[in-house]
Amino acid sequence: MSTYHSPDFPLHVEEHGDGTFTIHWDEHDPATSPLNSWAEEDFLRAITQGIEDEIFILEEEKCARK
């Protein structure tokens, strides 16, 4: 199991050996309290969008180097 924690955002992500993840946050922290109302689909959408954004940036950088 590995854990990700950002020093800039109070969110902890634990990766389990079986391919699942657990996300923890402070329910009372103003930065993360909006996550209290998120459903699983909201997290999946945010993760998917983040990956797509990162791929786009990497492709842009690759094109800029040509």
mmCIF file of the N, C-alpha and C atoms, coordinates in Angstrom:
data_MODEL
# 
_entry.id   MODEL 
# 
loop_
_atom_site.group_PDB 
_atom_site.id 
_atom_site.type_symbol 
_atom_site.label_atom_id 
_atom_site.label_alt_id 
_atom_site.label_comp_id 
_atom_site.label_asym_id 
_atom_site.label_entity_id 
_atom_site.label_seq_id 
_atom_site.pdbx_PDB_ins_code 
_atom_site.Cartn_x 
_atom_site.Cartn_y 
_atom_site.Cartn_z 
_atom_site.occupancy 
_atom_site.B_iso_or_equiv 
_atom_site.pdbx_formal_charge 
_atom_site.auth_seq_id 
_atom_site.auth_comp_id 
_atom_site.auth_asym_id 
_atom_site.auth_atom_id 
_atom_site.pdbx_PDB_model_num 
ATOM 1   N N  . MET A 1 1  ? 0.855   -1.179 0.000   1.00 0.00 ? 1  MET A N  1 
ATOM 2   C CA . MET A 1 1  ? 0.000   0.000  0.000   1.00 0.00 ? 1  MET A CA 1 
ATOM 3   C C  . MET A 1 1  ? 0.893   1.232  0.000   1.00 0.00 ? 1  MET A C  1 
ATOM 4   N N  . SER A 1 2  ? 0.533   2.219  -0.807  1.00 0.00 ? 2  SER A N  1 
ATOM 5   C CA . SER A 1 2  ? 1.250   3.484  -0.811  1.00 0.00 ? 2  SER A CA 1 
ATOM 6   C C  . SER A 1 2  ? 0.266   4.613  -0.541  1.00 0.00 ? 2  SER A C  1 
ATOM 7   N N  . THR A 1 3  ? 0.810   5.720  -0.048  1.00 0.00 ? 3  THR A N  1 
ATOM 8   C CA . THR A 1 3  ? -0.022  6.862  0.318   1.00 0.00 ? 3  THR A CA 1 
ATOM 9   C C  . THR A 1 3  ? 0.486   8.109  -0.373  1.00 0.00 ? 3  THR A C  1 
ATOM 10  N N  . TYR A 1 4  ? -0.432  8.905  -0.890  1.00 0.00 ? 4  TYR A N  1 
ATOM 11  C CA . TYR A 1 4  ? -0.106  10.202 -1.479  1.00 0.00 ? 4  TYR A CA 1 
ATOM 12  C C  . TYR A 1 4  ? -0.714  11.278 -0.604  1.00 0.00 ? 4  TYR A C  1 
ATOM 13  N N  . HIS A 1 5  ? 0.072   12.298 -0.323  1.00 0.00 ? 5  HIS A N  1 
ATOM 14  C CA . HIS A 1 5  ? -0.412  13.451 0.431   1.00 0.00 ? 5  HIS A CA 1 
ATOM 15  C C  . HIS A 1 5  ? 0.224   14.691 -0.146  1.00 0.00 ? 5  HIS A C  1 
ATOM 16  N N  . SER A 1 6  ? -0.580  15.666 -0.481  1.00 0.00 ? 6  SER A N  1 
ATOM 17  C CA . SER A 1 6  ? -0.086  16.932 -0.998  1.00 0.00 ? 6  SER A CA 1 
ATOM 18  C C  . SER A 1 6  ? 0.118   17.913 0.152   1.00 0.00 ? 6  SER A C  1 
ATOM 19  N N  . PRO A 1 7  ? 1.264   18.565 0.209   1.00 0.00 ? 7  PRO A N  1 
ATOM 20  C CA . PRO A 1 7  ? 1.464   19.583 1.244   1.00 0.00 ? 7  PRO A CA 1 
ATOM 21  C C  . PRO A 1 7  ? 0.611   20.829 1.002   1.00 0.00 ? 7  PRO A C  1 
ATOM 22  N N  . ASP A 1 8  ? 0.106   20.982 -0.226  1.00 0.00 ? 8  ASP A N  1 
ATOM 23  C CA . ASP A 1 8  ? -0.674  22.164 -0.576  1.00 0.00 ? 8  ASP A CA 1 
ATOM 24  C C  . ASP A 1 8  ? -2.180  21.969 -0.453  1.00 0.00 ? 8  ASP A C  1 
ATOM 25  N N  . PHE A 1 9  ? -2.608  20.721 -0.318  1.00 0.00 ? 9  PHE A N  1 
ATOM 26  C CA . PHE A 1 9  ? -4.043  20.433 -0.271  1.00 0.00 ? 9  PHE A CA 1 
ATOM 27  C C  . PHE A 1 9  ? -4.256  19.288 0.707   1.00 0.00 ? 9  PHE A C  1 
ATOM 28  N N  . PRO A 1 10 ? -5.079  19.455 1.736   1.00 0.00 ? 10 PRO A N  1 
ATOM 29  C CA . PRO A 1 10 ? -5.218  18.459 2.795   1.00 0.00 ? 10 PRO A CA 1 
ATOM 30  C C  . PRO A 1 10 ? -6.043  17.232 2.378   1.00 0.00 ? 10 PRO A C  1 
ATOM 31  N N  . LEU A 1 11 ? -5.462  16.437 1.499   1.00 0.00 ? 11 LEU A N  1 
ATOM 32  C CA . LEU A 1 11 ? -6.125  15.243 0.989   1.00 0.00 ? 11 LEU A CA 1 
ATOM 33  C C  . LEU A 1 11 ? -5.123  14.098 1.020   1.00 0.00 ? 11 LEU A C  1 
ATOM 34  N N  . HIS A 1 12 ? -5.550  12.935 1.474   1.00 0.00 ? 12 HIS A N  1 
ATOM 35  C CA . HIS A 1 12 ? -4.699  11.751 1.515   1.00 0.00 ? 12 HIS A CA 1 
ATOM 36  C C  . HIS A 1 12 ? -5.322  10.676 0.629   1.00 0.00 ? 12 HIS A C  1 
ATOM 37  N N  . VAL A 1 13 ? -4.504  10.074 -0.212  1.00 0.00 ? 13 VAL A N  1 
ATOM 38  C CA . VAL A 1 13 ? -4.968  8.988  -1.071  1.00 0.00 ? 13 VAL A CA 1 
ATOM 39  C C  . VAL A 1 13 ? -4.131  7.757  -0.757  1.00 0.00 ? 13 VAL A C  1 
ATOM 40  N N  . GLU A 1 14 ? -4.797  6.681  -0.403  1.00 0.00 ? 14 GLU A N  1 
ATOM 41  C CA . GLU A 1 14 ? -4.123  5.411  -0.144  1.00 0.00 ? 14 GLU A CA 1 
ATOM 42  C C  . GLU A 1 14 ? -4.396  4.475  -1.308  1.00 0.00 ? 14 GLU A C  1 
ATOM 43  N N  . GLU A 1 15 ? -3.329  3.953  -1.889  1.00 0.00 ? 15 GLU A N  1 
ATOM 44  C CA . GLU A 1 15 ? -3.455  2.967  -2.955  1.00 0.00 ? 15 GLU A CA 1 
ATOM 45  C C  . GLU A 1 15 ? -3.270  1.588  -2.336  1.00 0.00 ? 15 GLU A C  1 
ATOM 46  N N  . HIS A 1 16 ? -4.246  0.728  -2.521  1.00 0.00 ? 16 HIS A N  1 
ATOM 47  C CA . HIS A 1 16 ? -4.201  -0.626 -1.985  1.00 0.00 ? 16 HIS A CA 1 
ATOM 48  C C  . HIS A 1 16 ? -3.649  -1.573 -3.052  1.00 0.00 ? 16 HIS A C  1 
ATOM 49  N N  . GLY A 1 17 ? -3.117  -2.658 -2.636  1.00 0.00 ? 17 GLY A N  1 
ATOM 50  C CA . GLY A 1 17 ? -2.501  -3.609 -3.561  1.00 0.00 ? 17 GLY A CA 1 
ATOM 51  C C  . GLY A 1 17 ? -3.464  -4.267 -4.531  1.00 0.00 ? 17 GLY A C  1 
ATOM 52  N N  . ASP A 1 18 ? -4.748  -4.147 -4.281  1.00 0.00 ? 18 ASP A N  1 
ATOM 53  C CA . ASP A 1 18 ? -5.741  -4.795 -5.145  1.00 0.00 ? 18 ASP A CA 1 
ATOM 54  C C  . ASP A 1 18 ? -6.300  -3.871 -6.222  1.00 0.00 ? 18 ASP A C  1 
ATOM 55  N N  . GLY A 1 19 ? -5.665  -2.702 -6.408  1.00 0.00 ? 19 GLY A N  1 
ATOM 56  C CA . GLY A 1 19 ? -6.119  -1.766 -7.440  1.00 0.00 ? 19 GLY A CA 1 
ATOM 57  C C  . GLY A 1 19 ? -7.174  -0.784 -6.977  1.00 0.00 ? 19 GLY A C  1 
ATOM 58  N N  . THR A 1 20 ? -7.514  -0.800 -5.692  1.00 0.00 ? 20 THR A N  1 
ATOM 59  C CA . THR A 1 20 ? -8.489  0.153  -5.172  1.00 0.00 ? 20 THR A CA 1 
ATOM 60  C C  . THR A 1 20 ? -7.772  1.280  -4.438  1.00 0.00 ? 20 THR A C  1 
ATOM 61  N N  . PHE A 1 21 ? -8.492  2.370  -4.233  1.00 0.00 ? 21 PHE A N  1 
ATOM 62  C CA . PHE A 1 21 ? -7.969  3.541  -3.554  1.00 0.00 ? 21 PHE A CA 1 
ATOM 63  C C  . PHE A 1 21 ? -8.945  3.958  -2.458  1.00 0.00 ? 21 PHE A C  1 
ATOM 64  N N  . THR A 1 22 ? -8.405  4.564  -1.423  1.00 0.00 ? 22 THR A N  1 
ATOM 65  C CA . THR A 1 22 ? -9.216  5.182  -0.388  1.00 0.00 ? 22 THR A CA 1 
ATOM 66  C C  . THR A 1 22 ? -8.775  6.630  -0.272  1.00 0.00 ? 22 THR A C  1 
ATOM 67  N N  . ILE A 1 23 ? -9.736  7.547  -0.273  1.00 0.00 ? 23 ILE A N  1 
ATOM 68  C CA . ILE A 1 23 ? -9.442  8.979  -0.191  1.00 0.00 ? 23 ILE A CA 1 
ATOM 69  C C  . ILE A 1 23 ? -9.945  9.492  1.145   1.00 0.00 ? 23 ILE A C  1 
ATOM 70  N N  . HIS A 1 24 ? -9.069  10.203 1.873   1.00 0.00 ? 24 HIS A N  1 
ATOM 71  C CA . HIS A 1 24 ? -9.408  10.781 3.169   1.00 0.00 ? 24 HIS A CA 1 
ATOM 72  C C  . HIS A 1 24 ? -9.206  12.286 3.117   1.00 0.00 ? 24 HIS A C  1 
ATOM 73  N N  . TRP A 1 25 ? -10.065 13.026 3.799   1.00 0.00 ? 25 TRP A N  1 
ATOM 74  C CA . TRP A 1 25 ? -9.917  14.476 3.914   1.00 0.00 ? 25 TRP A CA 1 
ATOM 75  C C  . TRP A 1 25 ? -10.553 14.938 5.206   1.00 0.00 ? 25 TRP A C  1 
ATOM 76  N N  . ASP A 1 26 ? -10.212 16.160 5.581   1.00 0.00 ? 26 ASP A N  1 
ATOM 77  C CA . ASP A 1 26 ? -10.776 16.770 6.788   1.00 0.00 ? 26 ASP A CA 1 
ATOM 78  C C  . ASP A 1 26 ? -12.139 17.351 6.422   1.00 0.00 ? 26 ASP A C  1 
ATOM 79  N N  . GLU A 1 27 ? -13.186 16.787 6.974   1.00 0.00 ? 27 GLU A N  1 
ATOM 80  C CA . GLU A 1 27 ? -14.554 17.217 6.653   1.00 0.00 ? 27 GLU A CA 1 
ATOM 81  C C  . GLU A 1 27 ? -14.831 18.664 7.047   1.00 0.00 ? 27 GLU A C  1 
ATOM 82  N N  . HIS A 1 28 ? -14.021 19.217 7.944   1.00 0.00 ? 28 HIS A N  1 
ATOM 83  C CA . HIS A 1 28 ? -14.261 20.568 8.444   1.00 0.00 ? 28 HIS A CA 1 
ATOM 84  C C  . HIS A 1 28 ? -13.332 21.611 7.827   1.00 0.00 ? 28 HIS A C  1 
ATOM 85  N N  . ASP A 1 29 ? -12.354 21.173 7.054   1.00 0.00 ? 29 ASP A N  1 
ATOM 86  C CA . ASP A 1 29 ? -11.421 22.092 6.416   1.00 0.00 ? 29 ASP A CA 1 
ATOM 87  C C  . ASP A 1 29 ? -12.131 22.773 5.241   1.00 0.00 ? 29 ASP A C  1 
ATOM 88  N N  . PRO A 1 30 ? -12.077 24.106 5.178   1.00 0.00 ? 30 PRO A N  1 
ATOM 89  C CA . PRO A 1 30 ? -12.760 24.808 4.082   1.00 0.00 ? 30 PRO A CA 1 
ATOM 90  C C  . PRO A 1 30 ? -12.286 24.378 2.689   1.00 0.00 ? 30 PRO A C  1 
ATOM 91  N N  . ALA A 1 31 ? -11.030 23.954 2.585   1.00 0.00 ? 31 ALA A N  1 
ATOM 92  C CA . ALA A 1 31 ? -10.499 23.551 1.278   1.00 0.00 ? 31 ALA A CA 1 
ATOM 93  C C  . ALA A 1 31 ? -11.072 22.220 0.811   1.00 0.00 ? 31 ALA A C  1 
ATOM 94  N N  . THR A 1 32 ? -11.381 21.332 1.740   1.00 0.00 ? 32 THR A N  1 
ATOM 95  C CA . THR A 1 32 ? -11.842 19.993 1.355   1.00 0.00 ? 32 THR A CA 1 
ATOM 96  C C  . THR A 1 32 ? -13.292 19.691 1.723   1.00 0.00 ? 32 THR A C  1 
ATOM 97  N N  . SER A 1 33 ? -13.919 20.533 2.500   1.00 0.00 ? 33 SER A N  1 
ATOM 98  C CA . SER A 1 33 ? -15.298 20.249 2.914   1.00 0.00 ? 33 SER A CA 1 
ATOM 99  C C  . SER A 1 33 ? -16.280 20.110 1.746   1.00 0.00 ? 33 SER A C  1 
ATOM 100 N N  . PRO A 1 34 ? -16.052 20.750 0.585   1.00 0.00 ? 34 PRO A N  1 
ATOM 101 C CA . PRO A 1 34 ? -16.972 20.498 -0.540  1.00 0.00 ? 34 PRO A CA 1 
ATOM 102 C C  . PRO A 1 34 ? -17.002 19.028 -0.969  1.00 0.00 ? 34 PRO A C  1 
ATOM 103 N N  . LEU A 1 35 ? -15.938 18.287 -0.667  1.00 0.00 ? 35 LEU A N  1 
ATOM 104 C CA . LEU A 1 35 ? -15.908 16.868 -1.029  1.00 0.00 ? 35 LEU A CA 1 
ATOM 105 C C  . LEU A 1 35 ? -16.902 16.047 -0.217  1.00 0.00 ? 35 LEU A C  1 
ATOM 106 N N  . ASN A 1 36 ? -17.390 16.598 0.881   1.00 0.00 ? 36 ASN A N  1 
ATOM 107 C CA . ASN A 1 36 ? -18.340 15.871 1.726   1.00 0.00 ? 36 ASN A CA 1 
ATOM 108 C C  . ASN A 1 36 ? -19.592 15.463 0.965   1.00 0.00 ? 36 ASN A C  1 
ATOM 109 N N  . SER A 1 37 ? -19.959 16.229 -0.037  1.00 0.00 ? 37 SER A N  1 
ATOM 110 C CA . SER A 1 37 ? -21.185 15.935 -0.784  1.00 0.00 ? 37 SER A CA 1 
ATOM 111 C C  . SER A 1 37 ? -20.920 15.185 -2.087  1.00 0.00 ? 37 SER A C  1 
ATOM 112 N N  . TRP A 1 38 ? -19.665 14.860 -2.374  1.00 0.00 ? 38 TRP A N  1 
ATOM 113 C CA . TRP A 1 38 ? -19.347 14.157 -3.613  1.00 0.00 ? 38 TRP A CA 1 
ATOM 114 C C  . TRP A 1 38 ? -19.735 12.687 -3.529  1.00 0.00 ? 38 TRP A C  1 
ATOM 115 N N  . ALA A 1 39 ? -20.217 12.168 -4.635  1.00 0.00 ? 39 ALA A N  1 
ATOM 116 C CA . ALA A 1 39 ? -20.485 10.738 -4.784  1.00 0.00 ? 39 ALA A CA 1 
ATOM 117 C C  . ALA A 1 39 ? -19.275 10.094 -5.469  1.00 0.00 ? 39 ALA A C  1 
ATOM 118 N N  . GLU A 1 40 ? -19.246 8.791  -5.501  1.00 0.00 ? 40 GLU A N  1 
ATOM 119 C CA . GLU A 1 40 ? -18.140 8.076  -6.149  1.00 0.00 ? 40 GLU A CA 1 
ATOM 120 C C  . GLU A 1 40 ? -17.940 8.553  -7.584  1.00 0.00 ? 40 GLU A C  1 
ATOM 121 N N  . GLU A 1 41 ? -19.031 8.792  -8.292  1.00 0.00 ? 41 GLU A N  1 
ATOM 122 C CA . GLU A 1 41 ? -18.957 9.233  -9.683  1.00 0.00 ? 41 GLU A CA 1 
ATOM 123 C C  . GLU A 1 41 ? -18.262 10.587 -9.802  1.00 0.00 ? 41 GLU A C  1 
ATOM 124 N N  . ASP A 1 42 ? -18.452 11.462 -8.812  1.00 0.00 ? 42 ASP A N  1 
ATOM 125 C CA . ASP A 1 42 ? -17.800 12.768 -8.831  1.00 0.00 ? 42 ASP A CA 1 
ATOM 126 C C  . ASP A 1 42 ? -16.281 12.622 -8.724  1.00 0.00 ? 42 ASP A C  1 
ATOM 127 N N  . PHE A 1 43 ? -15.838 11.730 -7.853  1.00 0.00 ? 43 PHE A N  1 
ATOM 128 C CA . PHE A 1 43 ? -14.401 11.489 -7.714  1.00 0.00 ? 43 PHE A CA 1 
ATOM 129 C C  . PHE A 1 43 ? -13.833 10.888 -8.994  1.00 0.00 ? 43 PHE A C  1 
ATOM 130 N N  . LEU A 1 44 ? -14.541 9.921  -9.572  1.00 0.00 ? 44 LEU A N  1 
ATOM 131 C CA . LEU A 1 44 ? -14.079 9.303  -10.811 1.00 0.00 ? 44 LEU A CA 1 
ATOM 132 C C  . LEU A 1 44 ? -13.999 10.328 -11.936 1.00 0.00 ? 44 LEU A C  1 
ATOM 133 N N  . ARG A 1 45 ? -14.978 11.203 -12.019 1.00 0.00 ? 45 ARG A N  1 
ATOM 134 C CA . ARG A 1 45 ? -14.979 12.251 -13.045 1.00 0.00 ? 45 ARG A CA 1 
ATOM 135 C C  . ARG A 1 45 ? -13.798 13.195 -12.849 1.00 0.00 ? 45 ARG A C  1 
ATOM 136 N N  . ALA A 1 46 ? -13.541 13.596 -11.609 1.00 0.00 ? 46 ALA A N  1 
ATOM 137 C CA . ALA A 1 46 ? -12.430 14.517 -11.318 1.00 0.00 ? 46 ALA A CA 1 
ATOM 138 C C  . ALA A 1 46 ? -11.089 13.866 -11.635 1.00 0.00 ? 46 ALA A C  1 
ATOM 139 N N  . ILE A 1 47 ? -10.931 12.601 -11.273 1.00 0.00 ? 47 ILE A N  1 
ATOM 140 C CA . ILE A 1 47 ? -9.684  11.892 -11.563 1.00 0.00 ? 47 ILE A CA 1 
ATOM 141 C C  . ILE A 1 47 ? -9.494  11.738 -13.064 1.00 0.00 ? 47 ILE A C  1 
ATOM 142 N N  . THR A 1 48 ? -10.547 11.348 -13.762 1.00 0.00 ? 48 THR A N  1 
ATOM 143 C CA . THR A 1 48 ? -10.478 11.195 -15.212 1.00 0.00 ? 48 THR A CA 1 
ATOM 144 C C  . THR A 1 48 ? -10.130 12.509 -15.884 1.00 0.00 ? 48 THR A C  1 
ATOM 145 N N  . GLN A 1 49 ? -10.766 13.596 -15.455 1.00 0.00 ? 49 GLN A N  1 
ATOM 146 C CA . GLN A 1 49 ? -10.486 14.905 -16.039 1.00 0.00 ? 49 GLN A CA 1 
ATOM 147 C C  . GLN A 1 49 ? -9.041  15.328 -15.773 1.00 0.00 ? 49 GLN A C  1 
ATOM 148 N N  . GLY A 1 50 ? -8.554  15.052 -14.579 1.00 0.00 ? 50 GLY A N  1 
ATOM 149 C CA . GLY A 1 50 ? -7.167  15.382 -14.256 1.00 0.00 ? 50 GLY A CA 1 
ATOM 150 C C  . GLY A 1 50 ? -6.182  14.634 -15.136 1.00 0.00 ? 50 GLY A C  1 
ATOM 151 N N  . ILE A 1 51 ? -6.459  13.358 -15.386 1.00 0.00 ? 51 ILE A N  1 
ATOM 152 C CA . ILE A 1 51 ? -5.593  12.567 -16.259 1.00 0.00 ? 51 ILE A CA 1 
ATOM 153 C C  . ILE A 1 51 ? -5.647  13.100 -17.682 1.00 0.00 ? 51 ILE A C  1 
ATOM 154 N N  . GLU A 1 52 ? -6.843  13.398 -18.171 1.00 0.00 ? 52 GLU A N  1 
ATOM 155 C CA . GLU A 1 52 ? -6.981  13.940 -19.527 1.00 0.00 ? 52 GLU A CA 1 
ATOM 156 C C  . GLU A 1 52 ? -6.264  15.284 -19.659 1.00 0.00 ? 52 GLU A C  1 
ATOM 157 N N  . ASP A 1 53 ? -6.364  16.125 -18.642 1.00 0.00 ? 53 ASP A N  1 
ATOM 158 C CA . ASP A 1 53 ? -5.667  17.420 -18.659 1.00 0.00 ? 53 ASP A CA 1 
ATOM 159 C C  . ASP A 1 53 ? -4.157  17.216 -18.702 1.00 0.00 ? 53 ASP A C  1 
ATOM 160 N N  . GLU A 1 54 ? -3.663  16.277 -17.915 1.00 0.00 ? 54 GLU A N  1 
ATOM 161 C CA . GLU A 1 54 ? -2.221  16.011 -17.877 1.00 0.00 ? 54 GLU A CA 1 
ATOM 162 C C  . GLU A 1 54 ? -1.730  15.479 -19.219 1.00 0.00 ? 54 GLU A C  1 
ATOM 163 N N  . ILE A 1 55 ? -2.489  14.580 -19.845 1.00 0.00 ? 55 ILE A N  1 
ATOM 164 C CA . ILE A 1 55 ? -2.125  14.057 -21.163 1.00 0.00 ? 55 ILE A CA 1 
ATOM 165 C C  . ILE A 1 55 ? -2.080  15.196 -22.177 1.00 0.00 ? 55 ILE A C  1 
ATOM 166 N N  . PHE A 1 56 ? -3.051  16.095 -22.127 1.00 0.00 ? 56 PHE A N  1 
ATOM 167 C CA . PHE A 1 56 ? -3.086  17.230 -23.038 1.00 0.00 ? 56 PHE A CA 1 
ATOM 168 C C  . PHE A 1 56 ? -1.836  18.084 -22.870 1.00 0.00 ? 56 PHE A C  1 
ATOM 169 N N  . ILE A 1 57 ? -1.461  18.365 -21.628 1.00 0.00 ? 57 ILE A N  1 
ATOM 170 C CA . ILE A 1 57 ? -0.267  19.183 -21.358 1.00 0.00 ? 57 ILE A CA 1 
ATOM 171 C C  . ILE A 1 57 ? 0.984   18.488 -21.881 1.00 0.00 ? 57 ILE A C  1 
ATOM 172 N N  . LEU A 1 58 ? 1.092   17.185 -21.641 1.00 0.00 ? 58 LEU A N  1 
ATOM 173 C CA . LEU A 1 58 ? 2.252   16.446 -22.123 1.00 0.00 ? 58 LEU A CA 1 
ATOM 174 C C  . LEU A 1 58 ? 2.325   16.449 -23.643 1.00 0.00 ? 58 LEU A C  1 
ATOM 175 N N  . GLU A 1 59 ? 1.198   16.307 -24.301 1.00 0.00 ? 59 GLU A N  1 
ATOM 176 C CA . GLU A 1 59 ? 1.164   16.354 -25.766 1.00 0.00 ? 59 GLU A CA 1 
ATOM 177 C C  . GLU A 1 59 ? 1.554   17.737 -26.282 1.00 0.00 ? 59 GLU A C  1 
ATOM 178 N N  . GLU A 1 60 ? 1.077   18.779 -25.620 1.00 0.00 ? 60 GLU A N  1 
ATOM 179 C CA . GLU A 1 60 ? 1.434   20.148 -26.000 1.00 0.00 ? 60 GLU A CA 1 
ATOM 180 C C  . GLU A 1 60 ? 2.940   20.355 -25.856 1.00 0.00 ? 60 GLU A C  1 
ATOM 181 N N  . GLU A 1 61 ? 3.520   19.879 -24.774 1.00 0.00 ? 61 GLU A N  1 
ATOM 182 C CA . GLU A 1 61 ? 4.960   20.013 -24.564 1.00 0.00 ? 61 GLU A CA 1 
ATOM 183 C C  . GLU A 1 61 ? 5.736   19.222 -25.617 1.00 0.00 ? 61 GLU A C  1 
ATOM 184 N N  . LYS A 1 62 ? 5.233   18.048 -25.948 1.00 0.00 ? 62 LYS A N  1 
ATOM 185 C CA . LYS A 1 62 ? 5.878   17.221 -26.972 1.00 0.00 ? 62 LYS A CA 1 
ATOM 186 C C  . LYS A 1 62 ? 5.864   17.929 -28.315 1.00 0.00 ? 62 LYS A C  1 
ATOM 187 N N  . CYS A 1 63 ? 4.758   18.528 -28.676 1.00 0.00 ? 63 CYS A N  1 
ATOM 188 C CA . CYS A 1 63 ? 4.635   19.265 -29.939 1.00 0.00 ? 63 CYS A CA 1 
ATOM 189 C C  . CYS A 1 63 ? 5.533   20.499 -29.935 1.00 0.00 ? 63 CYS A C  1 
ATOM 190 N N  . ALA A 1 64 ? 5.668   21.157 -28.805 1.00 0.00 ? 64 ALA A N  1 
ATOM 191 C CA . ALA A 1 64 ? 6.484   22.367 -28.716 1.00 0.00 ? 64 ALA A CA 1 
ATOM 192 C C  . ALA A 1 64 ? 7.978   22.048 -28.902 1.00 0.00 ? 64 ALA A C  1 
ATOM 193 N N  . ARG A 1 65 ? 8.388   20.845 -28.556 1.00 0.00 ? 65 ARG A N  1 
ATOM 194 C CA . ARG A 1 65 ? 9.797   20.458 -28.682 1.00 0.00 ? 65 ARG A CA 1 
ATOM 195 C C  . ARG A 1 65 ? 10.168  20.083 -30.123 1.00 0.00 ? 65 ARG A C  1 
ATOM 196 N N  . LYS A 1 66 ? 9.197   19.837 -30.955 1.00 0.00 ? 66 LYS A N  1 
ATOM 197 C CA . LYS A 1 66 ? 9.477   19.423 -32.348 1.00 0.00 ? 66 LYS A CA 1 
ATOM 198 C C  . LYS A 1 66 ? 9.962   20.573 -33.170 1.00 0.00 ? 66 LYS A C  1 
# 
